[in-house]
Structures are given as C-alpha cells and as structure tokens.
C-alpha cells in the first residue's frame, strides 16, 4: 500500500497525500457525493472546510484515474449530485498491486433502481462515522455492502454493511446493517 506523500506511478501525474488516502478509504466503504465526503472529512487529520476545494481535489483524483463519478438519478438541492467510486487503480493504490479485486460491479455505475438505497445507505454510514468520531468511538473492521454472508434458519443474507464500534475504554460492539426502503418484498414464516 502506498503511504501519504508518495508519487503515483509514471502514468499518473498527481502526488498522493495522506488526506487523499483518507478520501479513497471513505469512498471504498460506499459510493459518496462531495457533500457526504466533506462531512466525513471531519474525521480526517485535516478536514475539508470548503466543498469547492474538495471537488477540485476529487477532479484531480478522477483525472489521475483513481476515481470515477456518475450522477445520481435523484434530485438534491436543485440538481443531481455526482457520486464517486474507486477505479481498479484506486483500489490497488489502497490495498497494493497484488490485492484481489472485488467483483466487477464494485467499479461500475450503480443501476438507477438502486440509487435511493445507495444514497441513503451512504447517508447512514457518514452519520455513523462522524457521530462516533465526535464521541470518541472508532469504527473498525468495516465491511462494505454484499461482502459479508450471514446464514440462519435456512436463509442467506448479504447485509448492506457490517462494522465494529470501539469505545475509548476498550469495549467493542459488532453491528450489521440492512437498510430497508420498502423496495424489496418481505418474506417471513
């Protein structure tokens, strides 16, 4: 894994800082908009105070081939916000060139039918991370959507995310999140 301040391979022109790695790590958890990234940056060593500067940095990382963006098919503040995802190069920057890549879908545009779910899941994750940080609670062992499989009672569920909250006094609590926005049919015995 690269560390902050190292220069990208020759085909990239952007010098990567520690704050860039924090941005990429946040986007690895879930696709995020610039507004969501600005809020979650409160947990970075150096927060982005101005969304305009953040968007400029996101453009530079996109131009370098580390990120890709698409517009959400939702309206927010008068226009559709852009969401960002890592590219394969962005993923390799975080996890090393020999890291196993996630499924192809991880790097592709989100299908329009999943935009509301993805957007509100990101809102919940950002709120959790920022609120926890403000109270001295760390989020550890974060597993993004569909990377954990739970089996119980003959059913298999792939939750939207899973993580551990760790308090300053050493206690830890494990959580699994499944966001229901009423778009899936319910199945129950």
C-alpha positions in Angstrom: 0.0 0.0 0.0 1.2 3.5 -0.8 1.6 6.0 2.0 0.8 9.6 2.0 3.2 11.9 0.1 4.4 9.2 -2.4 4.2 9.9 -6.0 2.0 7.8 -8.3 3.5 5.5 -11.0 4.7 7.4 -14.1 1.3 7.3 -15.8 -0.2 9.3 -13.0 0.6 13.0 -12.5 -0.9 13.5 -9.0 1.1 13.3 -5.8 -0.9 11.4 -3.3 -1.2 12.8 0.2 -2.4 11.2 3.5 -5.7 13.1 3.1 -6.1 11.6 -0.4 -5.8 8.2 1.1 -8.4 9.1 3.7 -10.7 10.2 0.8 -10.1 7.0 -1.1 -10.7 4.9 2.0 -14.0 6.6 2.7 -15.1 6.0 -0.9 -14.1 2.4 -0.6 -16.7 1.9 2.1 -19.6 3.2 -0.1 -20.0 5.5 -3.1 -20.1 9.1 -1.8 -21.0 12.5 -3.0 -18.8 15.6 -2.5 -21.2 16.8 0.3 -21.0 13.5 2.0 -17.3 13.4 1.7 -17.0 16.9 3.1 -19.0 15.8 6.2 -17.0 12.6 6.7 -13.8 14.6 6.3 -14.4 15.9 9.8 -12.9 12.6 10.9 -9.7 13.1 8.8 -6.5 14.6 10.2 -7.2 17.7 8.1 -10.8 18.2 7.2 -12.1 19.8 4.0 -13.7 23.0 5.2 -14.8 24.1 1.7 -16.7 21.8 -0.6 -15.3 23.7 -3.6 -11.7 22.7 -2.7 -12.8 19.1 -2.1 -14.5 18.9 -5.6 -11.3 20.3 -7.1 -9.3 17.5 -5.4 -11.8 14.9 -6.5 -11.4 16.1 -10.1 -7.7 15.7 -9.8 -8.0 12.2 -8.4 -10.5 11.4 -11.2 -8.2 12.8 -13.9 -5.5 10.6 -12.4 -7.6 7.5 -12.9 -8.1 6.7 -9.3 -11.8 7.7 -9.1 -14.8 7.7 -11.4 -18.1 9.6 -11.0 -21.6 9.4 -12.2 -24.8 11.5 -11.5 -27.4 10.1 -9.1 -30.8 9.7 -10.6 -32.2 11.7 -7.6 -32.6 15.4 -7.1 -30.9 17.1 -4.2 -30.5 20.8 -3.9 -31.8 21.6 -7.4 -29.6 19.1 -9.3 -28.5 15.5 -9.3 -25.4 15.1 -7.2 -22.4 13.1 -8.5 -21.3 10.0 -6.6 -17.7 8.8 -6.7 -16.3 5.2 -6.8 -12.8 3.8 -6.9 -11.3 2.6 -10.1 -9.2 -0.5 -10.2 -6.1 1.7 -9.9 -7.6 3.5 -6.9 -8.3 0.2 -5.2 -4.8 -1.1 -5.9 -3.4 2.2 -4.5 -5.1 1.4 -1.2 -4.6 -2.3 -1.0 -1.5 -3.0 -3.1 -1.0 -4.1 -6.6 -1.4 -7.8 -5.7 -4.7 -7.4 -3.9 -7.6 -9.4 -5.1 -10.0 -7.1 -6.8 -13.7 -7.0 -5.8 -16.3 -8.1 -8.3 -16.7 -6.0 -11.4 -19.9 -4.4 -10.1 -17.9 -2.6 -7.4 -16.2 -0.5 -10.1 -19.3 0.1 -12.3 -22.1 2.7 -12.4 -24.9 1.9 -9.9 -28.1 0.8 -11.6 -30.7 3.5 -11.4 -33.1 1.3 -9.4 -30.5 1.2 -6.6 -29.7 4.9 -6.4 -32.0 5.8 -3.5 -30.8 2.8 -1.5 -27.2 3.5 -2.1 -27.5 7.3 -1.4 -29.4 6.7 1.9 -27.0 3.9 3.0 -24.1 6.4 2.4 -26.0 9.0 4.4 -26.4 6.5 7.3 -22.7 5.5 7.1 -21.5 9.1 7.1 -23.7 10.0 10.0 -22.5 6.9 12.0 -18.8 7.6 11.3 -19.0 11.4 12.1 -21.1 11.0 15.2 -18.9 8.2 16.5 -15.8 10.3 15.9 -17.3 13.2 17.8 -17.9 10.9 20.8 -14.6 9.2 20.7 -15.9 6.0 19.2 -13.9 4.4 16.4 -15.4 2.4 13.5 -13.3 -0.7 12.8 -13.4 -3.7 10.6 -15.8 -2.1 8.2 -17.2 -4.5 5.6 -19.0 -2.8 2.6 -22.2 -3.9 1.0 -22.6 -7.6 0.0 -19.1 -8.6 1.3 -20.4 -10.5 4.4 -22.7 -13.5 4.2 -24.9 -14.5 7.1 -26.8 -17.8 7.2 -29.5 -18.5 9.7 -32.7 -20.6 9.6 -32.2 -21.7 6.0 -31.9 -18.1 4.8 -28.8 -16.3 3.5 -28.5 -12.6 3.8 -25.8 -10.2 2.4 -26.1 -7.1 4.6 -25.5 -3.6 3.4 -22.5 -3.2 5.7 -21.0 -4.5 8.9 -18.6 -2.9 11.4 -17.4 -2.8 14.9 -17.6 0.2 17.2 -14.8 0.6 19.7 -15.0 2.9 22.7 -12.1 4.7 24.3 -12.4 2.4 27.4 -11.7 -0.7 25.2 -15.2 -2.1 24.8 -16.3 -3.1 21.3 -19.7 -3.8 19.7 -20.4 -5.5 16.4 -23.1 -4.3 14.1 -24.7 -5.4 10.9 -26.8 -3.0 8.8 -29.6 -3.8 6.4 -31.3 -0.7 5.1 -34.9 -1.2 4.1 -36.5 1.5 2.0 -39.6 -0.6 1.1 -38.4 -1.6 -2.4 -37.9 -5.3 -1.7 -40.7 -7.8 -0.9 -40.8 -9.2 2.6 -40.5 -12.9 3.2 -41.5 -14.4 6.5 -42.7 -17.6 8.0 
